[in-house]
Amino acid sequence: MAINKASVAVVFMVSGVLMVFFGTVLTFVGPIIIDDQVVKNTVIDPKNEVSYRMWKDVPVPFYMSVYFFNVLNPQEILKGEKPMVEQRGPFVYRKQIQKENITFHSNGTVSYLEFRRFFFEPDMSSGNESEVVTIPNMLVLGAAIMMENLPFAVRLMISATFKTFKEGPFLTKTVGELMWGYDSGLVDFLNKYLPGMLPSTGKFGLFADFNNSNTGLFTIHTGQDDIRKVHMVDSWNGLTKLSNWNSPQCNMINGTAGQMWPPFMSRESTLPFYSPDACRSLELVYQRDGVMEGIPLYRYVAPKTMFANGSDYAPNEGFCPCRQSGLLNVSSCRHNSPVFISHPHFFNADPVLLDFVHGLKPTEDEHGLFIDIHPLTGVPLNVSIRLQLNLYMKRVSAITETGKISEVVMPMIWFEESGYIDGPILSTFYTNLVVLPAVMEYMQYGFIVLGVVIILIAALVHHRVKVKPWGNNCMAAGRMAHASYRRPHNAGLISQAAWHTPHNAGLITQASYRRPHGTRLIMQASYRRPHGTRLISQAS
């Protein structure tokens, strides 16, 4: 029976060794398997049906929430007083994105046009598109700045033209008209006699060029040759660099198209992307770790230097002429109109901007932009891009519509483009990229721990099986161990037996000696306890 137990112990010991070996191998092979699957599903390839369809059609719902700065004191502004505004909104639009004219190239790139369409969502909005708001009239106040350096007589004629078409310094229109365009005799006149002066040839609206339009021809890397380049922009509208700005660095087209990034990100990674609407490349930086529905993420935010002026941040000198930090002058790509981009409510901007306008209360939670990224795959989980459109305005002599307006950067509108992964897509993402890797990780350490435990138990059993027979023989010898020695000239017999008890060093000895003419028995027994020795002797 002992032989069988020993054999079983050996078998278990071998099994434990194999489990430790398998777990150790899995710790090295497991991450390689996971990374290989990430690469396989990140490469832009029509053969990867799920990931390719997700890139092509962007199934995640995106929304654009628009907020207007309703001007409360337009007449007082014309007298030189400080503007007072109140925020109205949100007016929410569902954004539909779809890539078309997709063409793969032999150099590992793919070209496409991305079309966007907007649909009003009244249930998510604070009001409807028929709500009326008052904002500065860009056609008048913007044109006044653009014509500031023209001869006085020309400026008088421009002012007369505004009066002819009944265009004043402020507009009171419905949200729908301001967003998507309204009929204007002045617009028709300018398009007829000064073609190219305005960005559109139809109705004039703040987002008239956005709806049913595309963002330009993007050519990006597929990642087939180098996964580190996947989604990175190779060219935009055939350009590898811009010409709007005043330095080579500012004219660079960096990063992705702003929807996905290369996998295997670290906290030192940044999120560069090119924005056609901002006419430049932008870059977000790591802020903190986070979790969304059990999925680990990195949050990236805009650094304070993003819209800093050249005096506060030298690399931005190429984006000048600049005003206060926190404003990006986009006039060079907006037909020279005095338009500035900033964070909503001048968040992260020079505080002096808040002193020129009543009604602004910037907070990071409401006005800071962020992107939450799954670092292993580079897939955005939650996105909130918030920007504000501002108009620089002031009094321009000979153009009476400007009155006595004090020099001010006037907020007109801010918007938030947001979206997050939800529903079946989130469940699939969580299962494939969180649960399965976690199970594999637990398995590898589980094999190692279980293997070590089995080895220890098997070794202990094997040791006890080998020791037990030896212990039984000692006990039998303790009951009777006998040796005799007969001397040649007498019958003397000496015998001795010893028994060691299991819990102490007890010893019993016996000796007898037979003389020729009589018998004398001497018997002595001693028992040695752990803490002392007790001796019992008897002689007869």
DRENTOR-122965 format. One record per residue (C-alpha): residue in three letters; x, y, z. Coordinates in steps of 0.02 Angstrom, whole numbers, padded with zeros to 5 digits, always signed. Layout:
BEGIN
ALAXYZ;...
# end
This chain:
BEGIN
MET+00000+00000+00000;ALA+00144+00118+00040;ILE+00217+00088-00133;ASN+00052+00139-00213;LYS+00043+00300-00112;ALA+00222+00342-00156;SER+00186+00317-00340;VAL+00031+00426-00330;ALA+00132+00561-00242;VAL+00262+00557-00381;VAL+00126+00573-00513;PHE+00051+00723-00425;MET+00222+00802-00406;VAL+00254+00786-00593;SER+00081+00860-00628;GLY+00120+01007-00515;VAL+00284+01039-00604;LEU+00195+01037-00772;MET+00063+01160-00710;VAL+00196+01280-00647;PHE+00286+01265-00813;PHE+00126+01294-00912;GLY+00079+01445-00805;THR+00253+01519-00824;VAL+00248+01496-01013;LEU+00075+01576-01016;THR+00139+01732-00928;PHE+00254+01762-01076;VAL+00144+01695-01217;GLY-00022+01766-01153;PRO+00019+01951-01181;ILE+00089+01908-01352;ILE-00075+01823-01399;ILE-00177+01972-01337;ASP-00067+02099-01427;ASP-00079+01997-01587;GLN-00269+02000-01577;VAL-00267+02188-01545;VAL-00157+02217-01698;LYS-00266+02103-01803;ASN-00425+02197-01756;THR-00348+02372-01763;VAL-00279+02366-01940;ILE-00397+02448-02065;ASP-00441+02298-02171;PRO-00609+02251-02253;LYS-00574+02071-02201;ASN-00598+02120-02020;GLU-00785+02143-02037;VAL-00825+02207-01861;SER-00680+02330-01840;TYR-00688+02388-02021;ARG-00875+02422-02011;MET-00849+02516-01848;TRP-00717+02626-01931;LYS-00816+02652-02091;ASP-00988+02695-02021;VAL-00949+02748-01840;PRO-01099+02662-01760;VAL-01079+02759-01598;PRO-01210+02898-01589;PHE-01132+03071-01591;TYR-01223+03229-01540;MET-01187+03413-01563;SER-01257+03522-01425;VAL-01262+03707-01469;TYR-01272+03852-01347;PHE-01304+04033-01401;PHE-01249+04187-01306;ASN-01406+04292-01315;VAL-01361+04477-01309;LEU-01465+04568-01177;ASN-01409+04748-01207;PRO-01373+04777-01392;GLN-01414+04964-01387;GLU-01303+04993-01235;ILE-01159+04902-01322;LEU-01172+05026-01466;LYS-01149+05164-01337;GLY-00987+05087-01275;GLU-01054+04990-01126;LYS-00999+04815-01076;PRO-01096+04675-01163;MET-01215+04569-01059;VAL-01256+04394-01120;GLU-01357+04245-01061;GLN-01329+04067-01118;ARG-01473+03986-01213;GLY-01479+03801-01251;PRO-01436+03666-01277;PHE-01506+03641-01449;VAL-01456+03462-01486;TYR-01422+03384-01656;ARG-01385+03202-01692;LYS-01230+03190-01801;GLN-01225+03055-01932;ILE-01052+03011-01998;GLN-01014+02900-02146;LYS-00858+02872-02249;GLU-00877+02863-02438;ASN-00762+02848-02590;ILE-00649+02732-02490;THR-00493+02688-02591;PHE-00350+02578-02532;HIS-00175+02613-02598;SER-00025+02500-02622;ASN+00082+02601-02501;GLY-00021+02550-02349;THR-00139+02700-02347;VAL-00325+02725-02379;SER-00415+02881-02440;TYR-00595+02930-02402;LEU-00720+03072-02390;GLU-00815+03082-02227;PHE-00989+03155-02243;ARG-01084+03228-02096;ARG-01268+03262-02076;PHE-01360+03341-01930;PHE-01537+03302-01869;PHE-01623+03406-01736;GLU-01670+03312-01577;PRO-01811+03410-01492;ASP-01827+03288-01346;MET-01646+03318-01298;SER-01654+03507-01321;SER-01707+03647-01205;GLY-01812+03724-01342;ASN-01849+03709-01527;GLU-01767+03787-01680;SER-01901+03921-01689;GLU-01837+04002-01530;VAL-01772+04178-01560;VAL-01601+04241-01502;THR-01497+04398-01530;ILE-01313+04389-01578;PRO-01187+04505-01664;ASN-01208+04519-01852;MET-01049+04445-01926;LEU-01088+04516-02098;VAL-01084+04694-02030;LEU-00966+04694-01881;GLY-00848+04569-01961;ALA-00844+04662-02126;ALA-00811+04825-02033;ILE-00649+04755-01961;MET-00600+04684-02130;MET-00627+04854-02214;GLU-00546+04956-02076;ASN-00393+05003-02177;LEU-00486+05047-02337;PRO-00504+05230-02388;PHE-00631+05331-02290;ALA-00743+05354-02442;VAL-00750+05167-02471;ARG-00799+05139-02291;LEU-00939+05266-02308;MET-01002+05174-02461;ILE-00998+05008-02368;SER-01098+05084-02227;ALA-01225+05148-02352;THR-01237+04973-02426;PHE-01277+04901-02254;LYS-01417+05028-02234;THR-01484+04989-02406;PHE-01505+04806-02363;LYS-01565+04847-02187;GLU-01421+04756-02104;GLY-01388+04813-01926;PRO-01249+04771-01802;PHE-01354+04638-01714;LEU-01462+04498-01779;THR-01622+04434-01701;LYS-01662+04271-01787;THR-01726+04097-01749;VAL-01603+03962-01697;GLY-01637+03868-01858;GLU-01598+04021-01965;LEU-01438+04062-01872;MET-01380+03882-01882;TRP-01420+03832-02060;GLY-01442+03997-02151;TYR-01564+04136-02190;ASP-01602+04239-02344;SER-01507+04402-02354;GLY-01506+04532-02491;LEU-01332+04584-02437;VAL-01267+04406-02457;ASP-01340+04396-02633;PHE-01264+04565-02676;LEU-01090+04518-02612;ASN-01093+04349-02700;LYS-01140+04436-02862;TYR-01019+04582-02861;LEU-00882+04519-02742;PRO-00877+04331-02772;GLY-00770+04233-02651;MET-00786+04359-02511;LEU-00908+04249-02415;PRO-00879+04064-02374;SER-01044+04012-02451;THR-01143+04061-02605;GLY-01316+04022-02535;LYS-01396+04064-02370;PHE-01286+04133-02233;GLY-01280+04034-02071;LEU-01152+03988-01939;PHE-01158+03803-01983;ALA-01221+03817-02162;ASP-01062+03737-02229;PHE-01066+03593-02104;ASN-01228+03504-02145;ASN-01226+03381-02290;SER-01042+03415-02316;ASN-00877+03324-02301;THR-00720+03366-02203;GLY-00603+03351-02352;LEU-00507+03207-02430;PHE-00412+03117-02293;THR-00275+02990-02333;ILE-00224+02892-02179;HIS-00113+02741-02141;THR-00198+02572-02126;GLY-00069+02499-02007;GLN-00031+02352-02122;ASP+00155+02394-02127;ASP+00172+02473-01955;ILE+00034+02465-01825;ARG+00108+02620-01742;LYS+00051+02722-01893;VAL-00128+02659-01902;HIS-00253+02804-01922;MET-00111+02931-01937;VAL-00143+03060-02073;ASP-00033+03046-02227;SER-00114+03193-02317;TRP-00269+03302-02318;ASN-00339+03362-02483;GLY-00174+03307-02557;LEU-00075+03416-02437;THR+00056+03354-02316;LYS+00071+03526-02237;LEU-00032+03685-02226;SER+00003+03862-02283;ASN-00114+03960-02168;TRP+00011+03994-02031;ASN+00178+04081-02010;SER+00295+03939-01959;PRO+00335+03764-02024;GLN+00288+03688-01856;CYS+00116+03770-01852;ASN+00085+03716-02033;MET+00118+03532-01996;ILE-00022+03405-02015;ASN+00002+03292-01865;GLY-00087+03145-01787;THR-00246+03057-01838;ALA-00410+03117-01910;GLY-00476+03131-01732;GLN-00580+02972-01720;MET-00458+02833-01671;TRP-00276+02820-01621;PRO-00139+02686-01631;PRO-00146+02549-01496;PHE-00030+02514-01350;MET-00036+02689-01275;SER+00053+02740-01116;ARG+00028+02884-00996;GLU+00170+02973-01085;SER+00076+02962-01251;THR-00018+03112-01320;LEU-00171+03124-01433;PRO-00123+03224-01588;PHE-00254+03251-01723;TYR-00288+03366-01870;SER-00448+03469-01866;PRO-00505+03545-02032;ASP-00630+03654-01938;ALA-00491+03730-01831;CYS-00375+03735-01982;ARG-00233+03661-01880;SER-00166+03511-01785;LEU-00210+03495-01602;GLU-00139+03387-01464;LEU-00214+03325-01301;VAL-00114+03267-01150;TYR-00140+03133-01018;GLN-00232+03189-00861;ARG-00282+03034-00761;ASP-00334+02852-00761;GLY-00517+02805-00757;VAL-00644+02666-00781;MET-00800+02661-00887;GLU-00918+02513-00862;GLY-00772+02408-00802;ILE-00659+02457-00948;PRO-00495+02545-00901;LEU-00461+02711-00987;TYR-00345+02860-00995;ARG-00421+03033-00995;TYR-00339+03161-01110;VAL-00374+03347-01100;ALA-00319+03507-01185;PRO-00161+03583-01111;LYS-00166+03766-01063;THR-00041+03798-01202;MET-00161+03742-01339;PHE-00229+03917-01371;ALA-00093+04016-01282;ASN-00022+04164-01376;GLY+00157+04175-01438;SER+00214+04278-01289;ASP+00159+04146-01163;TYR+00207+03996-01270;ALA+00339+04024-01403;PRO+00293+03877-01518;ASN+00123+03961-01547;GLU+00204+04117-01619;GLY+00166+04048-01792;PHE-00022+04061-01758;CYS-00011+04248-01730;PRO-00061+04390-01747;CYS-00124+04347-01574;ARG-00227+04428-01440;GLN-00242+04366-01261;SER-00197+04186-01220;GLY-00344+04069-01239;LEU-00391+04134-01413;LEU-00346+04055-01580;ASN-00353+04175-01726;VAL-00429+04077-01872;SER-00454+04226-01987;SER-00320+04160-02104;CYS-00430+04012-02151;ARG-00598+04101-02132;HIS-00587+04228-02272;ASN-00496+04350-02156;SER-00650+04376-02049;PRO-00603+04422-01868;VAL-00655+04256-01794;PHE-00572+04176-01643;ILE-00590+04002-01569;SER-00578+03970-01382;HIS-00640+03854-01247;PRO-00819+03891-01192;HIS-00841+04039-01075;PHE-00655+04076-01101;PHE-00605+03928-00994;ASN-00415+03917-00975;ALA-00399+04089-01056;ASP-00327+04252-00994;PRO-00445+04310-00854;VAL-00449+04484-00928;LEU-00566+04418-01064;LEU-00699+04387-00931;ASP-00689+04568-00877;PHE-00753+04629-01045;VAL-00915+04528-01047;HIS-01048+04499-00914;GLY-01128+04327-00896;LEU-00982+04205-00917;LYS-00942+04073-00785;PRO-00809+03949-00844;THR-00789+03780-00758;GLU-00686+03629-00808;ASP-00830+03505-00788;GLU-00945+03602-00904;HIS-00823+03685-01024;GLY-00663+03582-01029;LEU-00641+03461-01174;PHE-00583+03281-01150;ILE-00566+03113-01236;ASP-00568+02949-01139;ILE-00461+02819-01227;HIS-00443+02631-01203;PRO-00252+02627-01200;LEU-00232+02450-01264;THR-00328+02480-01426;GLY-00328+02669-01449;VAL-00518+02669-01464;PRO-00610+02819-01388;LEU-00739+02767-01259;ASN-00808+02938-01216;VAL-00781+03101-01310;SER-00827+03280-01272;ILE-00753+03415-01387;ARG-00807+03589-01333;LEU-00762+03747-01429;GLN-00825+03925-01436;LEU-00842+04043-01584;ASN-00801+04226-01547;LEU-00808+04385-01650;TYR-00683+04525-01627;MET-00775+04690-01642;LYS-00744+04874-01613;ARG-00790+05046-01678;VAL-00733+05079-01856;SER-00743+05259-01915;ALA-00858+05297-02062;ILE-00954+05136-02034;THR-01090+05205-01925;GLU-01164+05033-01887;THR-01020+05004-01766;GLY-01074+05153-01659;LYS-00959+05173-01509;ILE-00929+04988-01480;SER-00785+04959-01362;GLU-00649+04841-01421;VAL-00703+04667-01365;VAL-00691+04483-01410;MET-00876+04441-01408;PRO-00934+04261-01377;MET-01070+04212-01500;ILE-01097+04026-01486;TRP-01016+03871-01413;PHE-01044+03690-01456;GLU-01004+03518-01389;GLU-00979+03365-01498;SER-00999+03212-01389;GLY-01020+03026-01402;TYR-00984+02868-01306;ILE-00983+02681-01336;ASP-01140+02597-01271;GLY-01254+02445-01294;PRO-01197+02289-01388;ILE-01037+02372-01448;LEU-00986+02408-01268;SER-01030+02230-01216;THR-00926+02155-01357;PHE-00783+02274-01319;TYR-00789+02229-01134;THR-00793+02042-01166;ASN-00654+02035-01295;LEU-00535+02164-01222;VAL-00566+02157-01035;VAL-00643+01990-00983;LEU-00542+01873-01094;PRO-00372+01953-01056;ALA-00417+01952-00870;VAL-00466+01768-00877;MET-00303+01728-00964;GLU-00205+01824-00834;TYR-00294+01738-00690;MET-00267+01570-00773;GLN-00080+01592-00789;TYR-00058+01639-00606;GLY-00187+01510-00554;PHE-00086+01373-00639;ILE+00073+01429-00552;VAL-00005+01438-00378;LEU-00101+01275-00397;GLY+00054+01187-00464;VAL+00160+01244-00317;VAL+00027+01186-00192;ILE+00014+01015-00275;ILE+00204+00996-00274;LEU+00213+01036-00088;ILE+00072+00917-00042;ALA+00142+00777-00150;ALA+00315+00800-00074;LEU+00245+00793+00102;VAL+00144+00635+00067;HIS+00294+00552-00015;HIS+00403+00593+00135;ARG+00279+00522+00262;VAL+00256+00362+00162;LYS+00445+00332+00163;VAL+00467+00371+00349;LYS+00322+00267+00419;PRO+00395+00087+00395;TRP+00555+00136+00484;GLY+00456+00201+00632;ASN+00357+00037+00648;ASN+00517-00069+00653;CYS+00589+00040+00790;MET+00436+00012+00898;ALA+00447-00176+00877;ALA+00630-00176+00924;GLY+00588-00070+01075;ARG+00472-00205+01143;MET+00605-00339+01134;ALA+00782-00315+01078;HIS+00890-00455+01145;ALA+01073-00495+01138;SER+01165-00631+01239;TYR+01342-00662+01278;ARG+01402-00820+01364;ARG+01566-00813+01449;PRO+01671-00970+01439;HIS+01688-01005+01627;ASN+01517-00959+01695;ALA+01338-00948+01649;GLY+01333-00762+01657;LEU+01205-00690+01538;ILE+01192-00510+01496;SER+01039-00449+01402;GLN+00984-00276+01361;ALA+00829-00203+01283;ALA+00794-00023+01244;TRP+00635+00071+01194;HIS+00629+00251+01145;THR+00460+00327+01168;PRO+00397+00444+01033;HIS+00381+00599+01143;ASN+00538+00590+01253;ALA+00704+00511+01275;GLY+00643+00375+01396;LEU+00759+00224+01408;ILE+00728+00055+01492;THR+00875-00060+01515;GLN+00890-00230+01597;ALA+01042-00336+01639;SER+01062-00503+01731;TYR+01216-00597+01789;ARG+01215-00780+01845;ARG+01354-00832+01960;PRO+01415-01016+01973;HIS+01353-01051+02150;GLY+01194-00952+02151;THR+01087-00838+02060;ARG+01084-00654+02083;LEU+00975-00547+01976;ILE+01009-00367+01958;MET+00875-00271+01864;GLN+00881-00090+01834;ALA+00757+00018+01742;SER+00767+00201+01708;TYR+00644+00318+01624;ARG+00705+00485+01566;ARG+00569+00613+01551;PRO+00585+00772+01450;HIS+00615+00880+01605;GLY+00708+00759+01719;THR+00760+00580+01752;ARG+00670+00456+01861;LEU+00767+00300+01909;ILE+00689+00140+01974;SER+00805-00003+02027;GLN+00776-00170+02106;ALA+00898-00309+02158;SER+00863-00486+02219;
# end
